[in-house]
Amino acid sequence: MSKMIFMTQADIPRQYYNLAADLPFSLDPPLHPGTGQPITPADLAAIFPMALIEQEMSSQREIPIPEEILEIYALYRPTPLIRASELEKLLGTPARIYFKYEGASPVGSHKPNTAIAQAYYNKKEGTKRLVTETGAGQWGSSLAFACQKFGMECKVFMVRVSFDQKPYRKAMMMVYGATVLASPSPTTNAGRQILAQDPHSPGSLGIAISEAVEEAAGRDDTKYALGSVLNHVLLHQTIIGQETKRQLEMAGEKADVVIGCHGGGSNFGGLAFPFVRDKINGAKIDIVAVEPLSCPTLTRGKLEYDFGDTIGMTPLIRMYTLGHQFMPPGIHAGGLRYHGASPLVSKLLEHGLIRAEALPQNDIFKGAVMFAQAEGIIPAPESAHAVELAIREAVKAKEEGKAKVIVFNLSGHGLLDMQAYQDFCDGKLEQEPEITLDRSVAKAS
Ligand SMILES: Cc1ncc(COP(=O)(O)O)c(C=O)c1O
């Protein structure tokens, strides 16, 4: 048995996989917030470069990856697929557990896969500055890194609660040359509006998106980059699932269960979409997205058109949502504190091609600590959701006496999230509140 399955760099996939080409149903178009009509490429051109708008709407199955992007991917790709054999032993399970280790990237997560691509396409069309939001800081540091590689300025609105919880992520963005502000900030209309309602607002991804979009729309030299949710972001992340499939083939394995944590859908979609294609073609695979119980978008949200941001500036997207004004509690998995979901992932859930589970914060840290003690890697709190579900599936396989192959995405390491682990080890993690879903004012109670 090989513990780690490495591909050679010559085998890095040379195209992104576009699931839209293989879906047996059509996707619902995003709508213009003013007219209620489907948006046009021209509507999006103020904030995105045309190449990304085309990818967003494309139905071409394979989209070639430009050489300039592949050169930067070569700093860390392919990432290893690792057999969690020590965890299997600890659990005494007949299941074979594999994880795709995206924490091997320079910034420690899967986020550079799309940051590099977005920076490249922007640079090519003359963008000088990119502005974005970040939750836990993984996305912000990825975009800061990518902008630095392509000689562009980068500005990041970082959700206030993470800004305070994760000071070293902020330092990392600064090392890569980015400017970082806590969101809500007094520098935008959106930020001022939220601060007027609550001067101590912990912020949310939805609010930070409003601030970043407002700044991008107001400046000619600046465009906006989003770290998740949109079709083109998930498209770039499919490099993960393509590599994983190749590595499983090298190990002589076929996945029975595929698991990813879900914030806006990018690491989950990136791993899962190539497997969803197989499922559409008849393969039996259980594909599961895992989210926090305190921000249960897929398991308790409604499928309807909603804004991607809190203020209501973005196009309306048909997705599972808790309502764009939902304020999630300040859990440590900051990257999963999002009210909405990728429209592609939402559509797959609606049609039963995937399923979703929600887990409490204390359970995911228990799973993450068990995983760290067995395999050595300390997972990002977001990724810990996938770890805990993989453990539960392996225990179920033991009870059923089935030697299932379980594959999950270890989307990032948690070495800059140690306050969360400190709080867990000190027994200080609060039980998160139940979510009440009077959805016009959905809030944690
Ligand atoms: C390590 C890690 N995993 C997962 C996520 C969730 O985002 P997504 O659902 O887009 O993968 C984040 C978001 O910041 C993250 O940092």
The ligand as a Gaussian input file, in Angstrom:
#p B3LYP/6-31G(d) Opt

LIG

0 1
 C       -9.824000      25.933000       4.159000
 C      -11.179000      26.301000       3.680000
 N      -12.041000      25.330000       3.348000
 C      -13.289000      25.616000       2.917000
 C      -13.726000      26.921000       2.810000
 C      -15.136000      27.173000       2.375000
 O      -15.259000      27.753000       1.139000
 P      -15.757000      26.943000      -0.114000
 O      -17.102000      26.383000       0.233000
 O      -15.831000      27.938000      -1.192000
 O      -14.756000      25.877000      -0.372000
 C      -12.867000      27.974000       3.128000
 C      -13.312000      29.363000       2.987000
 O      -12.671000      30.304000       3.346000
 C      -11.559000      27.650000       3.580000
 O      -10.698000      28.623000       3.919000

